[in-house]
Amino acid sequence: MEHLSTFSLYLVLMFSAISVLTDLKWRIVPNQLLLIGLAFGVYMRMFEGDWIAGFLGAGLALLLTLPFFIAGGLGAGDVKLLMLIGFFTNASYSLTSFFITALVGGILSILAMLLSKKRSSALFQFKYIFFSVVYLKKLPQLDEQSSVTLPYCIPIFVGNVLTILIAR
């Protein structure tokens, strides 16, 4: 992975940590937060240059997360946060972070399903999202009452902490 500035890594951690708090409290990643992050990213790119790396990082994040958004396994705020992180960093970081975050998210999702009293519906939900991603189409909406959900900003934050530790 190419060298990233300390400032860009602080931005990744700061905005993903704030997103965890809003995701836990309101189950959203506010657009205002992401716009402030974009302003920081533009400011950083003005001084550090390398706009192409930022756009490639954001574009790759969109390409990697779009199937999960279409399937209903990832919210729009999560996709936009991952694109913002890609803009702060680069394509190499986005790719590494995506896979580490997906691994963390998978482990936490399995734990949430096992600890849930709704295990049978959670297994069905897992199959539902898997086949939605494979066939790239959104299936009929699942019943919210029987679904097991995970604020995905938690795996995003943990995945980025691990990515930074691995990269250093």
Buried (B, 14 or more C-beta within 10 A) or exposed (E): BEEBBEBBBBBBBEBBBBBBEBBEEEEBBBEEBBEBBBEBBEEBBEEBEEEEBBBBBBBBBBEBBEBBBBBBBBBEBBBBBBBBBBBBBBBBBBBBBBEBBBBBBEEBBEEBBEEBEBEEBBEBBBEBBEEBBEEEEEEEEBEEEEBBBBBBBBBBBBBBBBBBEEBE
